[in-house]
């Protein structure tokens, strides 16, 4: 288990006995009311530290200055050395909705501009919105007194785990040449938590008998029309009083056991010649998760589901989205098959007002 | 092991405290020393999990207990005491992360782990060396996670705190803690390469 491995690894990490001795000694001095002595010692230490710091500053100032290259520069230099050489640092920021946007640098020529910007969770915001791929949701623009960007493109560069920052390159073009003495860059919304991951779905636990339940569908589709489905899979089209179509889906895992912020496989069964894979997408009011599931046979042939249905279930204020994928397949041995999914999490849309005013060439 | 170490240090401290100019103290009656002893390893491990090097962990460890000595908090219960030390350790680590000099320091010192592990495997078999390699690989990988994820991973897996307790200590919402755990696990799976399949499968 990961927990036991992690514990085992950290059990070897202990403070040295010298370190404990130092702390205990400090505690004793404090507690024995020898504060005068400790203050004096600290004063002497401070003087010594200041002296040492001055010497160290002189010795290392030049190499340290040379080594201070902004992170964005290294990233852009790696991706586009030509652009990196032309960037002018701006490093001005603003915070909205607990996210700090910083305009790191710009390359401005006439009516075109390349802007490098970063997003980061504001310090002590207590939230975790910036941690990977993000999107500016086409909500950015660069303007001066009279001129505004008319077309543009945004390119996610990278997420720097050390700085905990997401970097973007925005390219914009306006109708007239920009005036460099007062520019304003703005973003109105960001899409957080965007990611795509390919993972295997374990078919070994497939059930051959399973409970089912009626649900009202909010969507259905696939390459196989409903009328061509086996009779056991056909739903009904609703009534005048209750016009939503209904169908029977697996009733395995309770909705309360599903993750609100992740994918959960809630049932896999093979019954009446149909492989059913049911998945909960979590709370989709706050994101847009979806998955593409592929069934692979023993010859390596892969295919998408014949049909899928979707519905939602509510627990308190949270609405959970469910999908069930149906594969009509003559399966003799489930061991001959495997499944994988491409899981898309388009994230959470955060609307705010990130505006930075700057001048190029300050 | 813990008891042996403690005895060793106590013995050293007693002999040192008898030296000239050192205050003479009675170990048995000093409750604050008991508190330091009791929380030493927990504080150090959390500090080490949150920073890159043993030297940085040493600094945080000292800072935490200096704050304890100066503030003299009164603990209502063992849980309160534990939560106080965990929270202060995280806060001290945050101050550490803010330092622009340290923010750029991304290379971790593996020598400490290697040294510690070498002591453990000295004279033992290849199997032991393999276990050491796995252990240091795990620590190395977890340290590649952003700070906010390392906090929750350590508190959840090592300290075995509940999501609710982690939320209280870190000041984050419970949903945020859950999300961080999910994402930390996901990032760990990505970071752990094929050679570390044995861990990846178990996260």
Interface residues (C-beta under 8 A of the other chain):
Chain A: X1 X2 X3 X5 X6 X7 X8 X9 X10 X12 X13 X14 X15 X16 X17 X19 X20 X21 X22 X23 X24 X25 X26 X27 X28 X29 X30 X31 X32 X34 X123 X126 X127 X128 X131 X132 X161 X162 X163 X164 X197 X259 X260 X261 X262
Chain B: X5 X8 X9 X12 X13 X16 X17 X22 X23 X25 X30 X32 X33 X36 X37 X40 X41 X44 X45 X48 X49 X58 X61 X62 X65 X66 X69 X70 X98 X103 X104 X106 X113 X116 X117 X120 X134 X135 X136 X138 X139 X142 X144 X145 X146 X147 X148 X149 X153 X154 X157 X158 X160 X171 X172 X173 X175 X176 X178 X179 X180 X182 X183 X186 X190 X199 X202 X203
